[in-house]
Amino acid sequence: MAHLSPELLAVLRCPVTGSSLVQEGEELVSSAKDASGRQLHYRIDEGIPVLLPPAMQEAAQPATDNSPNTTATDA
């Protein structure tokens, strides 16, 4: 489990609420709730906080398509 330094946690903020973040295991949790009353969670990938708003998090997941690259190139 990656532990973020206290110095880094002191400057990181939730991109939605602007509140401070607390590390809970492999994710960061906002210290304030959003407009709909939810506490927001952000993953930590290989020690790097991924601070994307919830609507963007699914779009940022790595692609799992194993099909070959079909981009055409000029010869």
N, C-alpha and C positions, 0 to 999 in steps of 0.2 A: 504494500500500500504506500502510495506517495504522500508524504507529509509536506505540505506547503509551509514555508517559513512564516513566522509571525510578522516579519517585516512586509512580506508580500500580501498576506491577508489584511494587513492594516490599510493598504491602499486600494485593494480590489473592492468593487461595488457591483451590486446587482444592476444589470443594464435596464431593467424594467422599473424597479422601485427606487433605485439609488441607495438602498440600504447596504449595510455591511454584510459580509458573507462569513459563514461559519463552516469549517470543514467537518463533515460527518462521513467517515469512511472514505470511499472513492468518489465523493461528490461534495460540492459546495451548496449550502442552503442559505437563501436570503433570510435576513433577520426580521424582515417585515413582509406582510402579505400583500399580494397584488390587489387590483381593483375588484376582482371576483372572490377575494378571500382565501386564495391559495398561497401556500408557501412555495416558492420556486426553487427548483433543484438544477444544478449544472454539473455535468460530468467533468472528470479530470482524466485526460488521455495522456498516458506516459509522462505524468508530472506537469502537464500543461492544462490549465483551466480553460474550458470551452464555454465562454460566456455569451452564448447566443440565446435570444429570447425564445420561449417555448415554441412559437410558430415556426422558427427557423431550424430548430434542433433536428427534426426528422430529415429535412432537406440536406443537412450537413453530414449525415451518416455516410460512411464509405460505401461506394458502389459494390454490389456483389455479383454483377453481371460478368460472367466468365467467357462471353462470346469474343471471337477474334475481332481485332480492330478492322473496321470496314471502310476506313477513310480512303478515298481515291486519291492517287497522286499522279501528276503528269510525268510521262516518260521522256 
